Amino acid sequence: MRITVLSGGVGGARFISGLLAAAGPDDEITVIGNTADDIWLFGLRVCPDLDTVMYTLGGGIDPERKWGRTDETWNAKDELIAYGADRTWFGLGDRDLATHLVRTEMLRAGAGLAAATSRLCERWQPGVRLLPMTEDEVETHIAIDAPGDEGNLDVIHFQEYWIRLRAQVAVRDVIMRGADTATAGPGVVDAIMSADRVVLPPSNPIVSTGAILAIAEIADAVRSTPAPVVGVSPIIGGGAVRGMADQLLTGLGVELSASGVAGHLGARSGGGVLDGWLVDDTDADQLDAIEAAGLRCRAVPLYMSDDETTAQLARDTLALAAVLAS
């Protein structure tokens, strides 16, 4: 079976680890990784979501932070601060720097991001084929209220909003710069169209899954693939399990609930991208409303608290996809 996953960072990477445990030995898993939170820092191209998937599946992720390298040190960052460099709020660790150096060297030499990602994965052996959603530069920017300037907005890179401001200011808009002209990366459309199952894991529906679907070629492929498309709610009991989905959904006027996100993504029968949707047991009262909107829905435990619960969630996802396929 060929399974294609549209993945963001921590939640997506965690889910894929369970999918690897749940899938059969001959199943092929392709991960289309979000690149819209990529950023140029100190002359280096940093791809946080691609790296989080690669490190998590390859055994190199920091187990406490759930991002960056294990056994990390911060000497380079300390030196940048000593020099008074800008944007030292982004925590580039010493081990992590090596990844960005190799990637940037390949990009400067003319290689595409897909080739650079494949080269990096040779070391980590993540057990999946990891494809960047695009080789064009697409960056998520967040519009916020300009400090001390009522009625005007500042537009900042997503990483600045998330890391420097800690997502503590109201979101007025989300802009995917470059998405309107970007094309899907090598192998991406084929991975969706030839899949037996397409999965949207519990990633942020605005800046992770949403960013991938902002590429028209990818959204069109998801809408037209013969495979069933099943998503997992990132919202449990009216709140995000991790990250800043609460602020983003609220800022864009999307109801902060499992059914609200399902409605935002939409049923394929009505021009959206989903056939099935998993919600947590605590949100079982929303099943009727979600199914009335054209989605096959089930309530199962969604918390990925350990390896077994994560693998079980992946099995539940594949089981719903199997029902839809039949």
C-alpha positions in Angstrom: 0.0 0.0 0.0 1.2 3.5 -0.9 0.5 6.1 1.8 1.1 9.8 1.3 1.1 12.1 4.3 0.9 15.9 4.2 2.9 16.9 7.3 3.9 19.9 9.3 6.3 19.7 12.2 6.0 18.1 15.6 2.5 16.7 15.5 3.0 15.4 12.0 6.3 13.8 12.7 4.9 12.1 15.8 2.0 10.7 13.9 4.3 9.4 11.1 6.4 7.5 13.7 3.2 5.7 14.7 2.3 5.2 11.0 5.6 3.5 10.5 4.8 1.1 13.4 1.2 0.5 12.1 2.0 0.0 8.4 2.8 -3.3 6.8 6.4 -4.3 6.0 5.8 -3.7 2.2 3.9 -0.4 2.6 5.5 2.7 1.1 5.1 6.0 3.0 5.8 9.3 1.3 5.8 12.5 3.4 5.1 15.8 1.7 6.7 18.3 4.1 5.7 21.9 4.8 8.4 24.4 3.7 6.5 27.6 4.2 8.0 28.1 7.6 11.5 28.0 6.1 13.7 31.1 6.7 17.1 32.5 5.7 19.2 33.0 8.8 22.8 34.2 8.8 23.1 33.1 5.1 21.7 29.7 5.7 18.4 28.1 4.6 16.7 26.7 7.6 13.8 24.2 7.0 12.3 23.5 10.5 9.5 21.2 9.5 11.5 19.0 7.1 14.2 18.8 9.8 11.7 17.9 12.5 10.4 15.0 10.5 13.9 13.9 9.5 15.3 14.1 13.1 12.2 12.5 14.7 12.1 9.5 12.4 15.9 9.2 12.3 16.4 9.2 16.1 18.1 12.6 16.4 15.3 14.8 17.8 15.6 16.4 21.2 13.2 14.3 23.4 12.2 17.2 25.6 11.8 20.1 23.2 10.5 17.9 20.4 12.5 20.0 17.9 16.2 20.5 17.2 19.0 18.0 17.9 19.5 15.8 20.9 22.6 16.7 23.1 22.6 20.1 21.5 25.0 22.9 22.5 24.6 26.6 21.8 28.2 28.0 21.4 27.5 29.6 18.0 24.4 31.3 19.2 26.2 32.7 22.2 28.9 34.1 19.9 26.3 35.7 17.6 24.7 37.4 20.6 28.2 38.6 21.7 28.6 40.2 18.2 25.2 41.9 18.6 23.8 40.0 15.6 20.1 40.4 14.7 17.6 37.5 14.9 19.4 35.6 17.6 16.0 34.8 19.0 16.0 31.9 16.6 17.8 29.1 18.5 20.3 27.6 16.0 22.2 24.9 17.9 25.7 23.8 17.0 24.7 20.3 15.8 21.7 21.7 13.9 24.0 24.2 12.1 25.7 21.3 10.3 22.4 20.4 8.6 21.8 23.9 7.4 25.3 24.3 6.1 25.1 21.1 4.0 21.7 22.1 2.7 22.7 25.7 1.8 25.9 24.5 0.2 23.9 22.3 -2.1 21.4 25.0 -2.9 24.2 27.5 -3.7 25.7 24.9 -6.0 22.5 24.7 -8.0 20.8 21.6 -6.5 17.1 21.8 -5.7 15.6 21.4 -2.2 14.4 17.9 -3.0 17.9 16.7 -3.8 19.3 18.4 -0.8 16.6 16.8 1.4 17.3 13.4 -0.1 21.1 13.9 0.7 20.4 14.8 4.3 18.1 11.8 4.7 20.9 9.5 3.6 22.4 10.1 7.1 19.1 9.8 9.1 17.3 7.0 7.2 13.9 8.1 8.3 12.1 5.2 6.8 9.9 7.4 4.5 10.4 9.3 1.3 10.5 12.9 2.4 9.6 15.4 -0.3 9.5 19.2 0.1 6.1 20.6 -0.9 7.8 23.0 -3.4 11.3 24.0 -4.4 10.1 27.6 -4.8 10.5 29.9 -1.8 7.2 30.2 0.0 7.2 31.8 3.4 4.4 32.2 5.9 4.0 35.8 7.2 1.7 36.9 10.0 -0.1 40.3 10.1 -0.3 41.7 13.7 -1.2 45.0 15.1 1.6 47.5 14.9 2.8 48.4 18.4 1.7 51.9 19.3 0.1 52.5 15.9 -3.6 51.8 16.3 -5.2 50.7 13.1 -2.0 49.7 11.2 -0.5 46.3 10.8 3.0 44.9 10.9 3.7 41.8 8.7 6.4 39.6 10.2 7.8 36.1 9.3 6.0 33.3 11.0 9.2 32.3 12.9 9.4 35.7 14.5 5.7 35.5 15.5 6.1 32.0 16.9 9.5 32.2 18.6 10.3 35.9 19.3 6.7 36.9 20.2 5.7 33.4 21.4 2.4 33.7 19.6 1.2 36.0 22.3 -0.2 38.7 20.0 -3.5 38.7 18.1 -3.3 37.4 14.5 -5.0 39.6 11.9 -4.1 37.7 8.8 -1.9 35.0 7.4 0.0 35.5 4.2 1.7 32.7 2.2 4.2 34.8 0.2 5.1 33.1 -3.0 2.4 30.4 -2.8 0.3 31.9 -5.7 3.2 31.3 -8.2 4.8 28.3 -6.6 4.7 24.8 -8.2 4.7 21.5 -6.5 8.1 19.9 -5.8 9.5 17.0 -7.7 7.4 13.8 -7.1 4.7 15.5 -5.0 1.8 15.4 -7.4 2.6 11.9 -8.4 2.8 10.8 -4.8 -0.7 12.1 -4.2 -2.3 10.8 -7.4 -0.7 7.3 -7.2 -1.4 6.9 -3.5 -3.8 4.3 -2.0 -4.3 6.4 1.0 -3.8 10.2 1.6 -3.5 11.3 5.2 -3.6 14.8 6.9 -2.1 14.2 10.3 -2.8 16.4 13.4 -0.7 19.3 12.1 -1.6 23.0 12.2 -4.5 23.5 9.7 -3.4 27.1 8.9 0.5 27.2 8.8 1.3 23.5 8.3 -1.4 21.5 6.3 -2.8 24.8 5.2 0.5 26.0 3.8 0.9 22.8 1.8 -2.6 23.1 0.4 -1.8 26.8 -0.5 0.1 25.4 -3.5 -2.6 25.1 -6.2 -1.2 22.0 -7.8 -1.1 20.2 -4.5 -4.7 21.2 -3.5 -5.9 20.1 -7.0 -4.2 16.8 -6.7 -5.7 16.1 -3.2 -9.1 17.0 -4.5 -8.8 14.7 -7.5 -6.8 11.7 -6.2 -8.6 8.4 -6.4 -7.4 7.6 -2.9 -9.5 8.3 0.2 -8.3 11.4 2.1 -8.5 11.1 5.9 -7.6 13.8 8.3 -6.9 13.8 12.1 -8.2 16.8 14.2 -5.5 18.9 15.8 -8.1 20.3 18.2 -9.3 18.3 21.2 -12.0 19.6 23.5 -11.9 23.1 22.1 -8.1 23.6 22.2 -4.9 22.8 20.3 -2.9 20.0 21.7 0.3 21.8 20.8 1.4 25.0 19.1 -0.5 28.1 18.2 -3.5 26.8 16.2 -5.8 28.5 18.8 -4.5 31.9 18.0 -4.4 31.4 14.2 -7.9 29.9 13.9 -9.4 32.5 16.2 -7.6 35.3 14.3 -9.0 34.0 11.0 -12.5 33.5 12.3 -12.5 29.7 12.2 -14.4 28.0 15.0 -12.0 26.5 17.5 -13.3 23.0 17.5 -12.8 19.7 15.7 -15.9 20.4 13.6 -14.7 23.9 12.9 -11.4 22.7 11.5 -13.3 20.0 9.5 -15.4 22.7 8.0 -12.4 24.9 7.2 -10.8 22.0 5.3 -14.1 20.9 3.8 -15.4 17.7 2.3 -14.2 16.7 -1.2 -17.9 16.2 -2.2 -18.3 20.0 -1.7 -14.9 21.2 -3.1 -12.8 20.6 0.0 -10.0 18.2 0.6 -11.3 15.5 3.0 -13.4 12.3 2.8 -12.9 11.3 6.5 -12.1 13.0 9.8 -11.1 11.6 13.1 -12.0 13.5 16.3 -11.2 12.7 19.9 -13.6 10.8 22.1 -14.2 14.0 24.1 -15.6 15.6 20.9 -17.9 12.7 20.0 -20.9 15.1 20.3 -19.7 16.7 17.1 -20.0 13.6 14.9 -23.4 14.3 13.6 -22.6 17.8 12.5 -19.4 16.7 10.8 -21.1 13.9 9.0 -23.9 16.2 7.9 -21.2 18.3 6.2 -20.3 15.3 4.0 -17.5 13.6 5.9 -17.3 10.1 7.3 -16.3 10.7 11.0 -15.2 8.6 13.9 -14.3 9.4 17.5 -11.2 7.7 18.8 -8.5 8.6 21.4 -6.2 11.3 19.7 -3.6 12.0 22.4 -0.3 10.6 21.2 1.0 10.1 24.7 3.4 7.2 24.0 4.5 4.9 21.1 1.5 2.6 21.5 -1.2 5.3 21.5 0.5 6.9 18.5 0.5 3.6 16.6 -3.1 3.0 17.5 -4.1 6.4 16.2 -2.4 5.6 12.9 -4.2 2.2 12.8 -7.5 4.0 13.4 -6.7 6.4 10.6 -5.9 3.6 8.2 -9.1 1.7 9.3 -11.3 4.7 8.4 -9.5 5.1 5.1 -10.1 1.4 4.4 -13.9 1.8 5.0 -13.9 4.8 2.6 -11.9 2.9 0.0 -14.4 0.0 0.0 
